[in-house]
Amino acid sequence: MREKNFLGGSNLHQLIEKARREGRHLLEPEVLSLLEDYGIHVPRYTLIHNEDEALKASRSIGWPVVMKVVSPDIIHKTESGGVFIGLQNEKQVSEAFSQLYALESKENRIEGLIIYPFQKHDVELSVGMVRDLQFGPVITFGLGGIWIEVFRDIAYGIAPLSHKEAEDMLDSIRAHSILKGMRKRSPADRKALCELLIRLSQMAMKEDAIKEIDLNPVFPMEKGYFIADGRVIL
């Protein structure tokens, strides 16, 4: 991950325009790069294109790792067999590499694989943005993973968000108590989560080409947070 002290830049706009010309949404490495440019913390990640690169990246990142397919055509990666989680050694990485590239076809172009650390977690959140015709960019926050469809426990805030508005969003979901820590769980880093919401709202205000952002799941941590998957629709 690289640190940025500015919001957006020419390279970022070139990335978005390139995706628009190609008639596609952003690929996951592009999503992570976009988030970084707005000061949002993302996992250490590497885009690889061959098995040697996969092994080198995994050793550098440290076991266990996650490996995912990068494709403009495979939208639902988990359901398509495009995700391997918790790879523990080089043998598992090599096997996962072969299986992921076996997904390639005329209908499923593969632009590489992305590798990042596996993060243990027990709570999954969802953070996002949708554009409303009346209100403009609306930031969303709530339970993530499979629970987003089960409970629909989501708070909404109109961009740009103040720190107070971000705090209110954290407190507005029915499951807000899980952020305070319970059953020997450490409390979540509320300051970091608020900063995530605020920076996402800044991005939404500046990048008109972005129609929707979906960061799900996001793992709240005692210090910071971990974005395990992200999607940006243009």
Secondary structure, 3 states (H helix, E strand, C coil): CCCCCCCCCHHHHHHHHHHHHCCCCCCHHHHHHHHHHCCCCCCCCEEECCHHHHHHHHHHHCCCEEEEEECCCCCCCCCCCCEEEEECCHHHHHHHHHHHHCCCCCCCCCCEEEEEECCCCCCCEEEEEEEECCCEEEEEEEECCCHHHHHCCEEEEECCCCHHHHHHHHHHCCCHHHHHCCCCCCCCCHHHHHHHHHHHHHHHHHCCCCCEEEEEEEEECCCCEEECCEEEEC
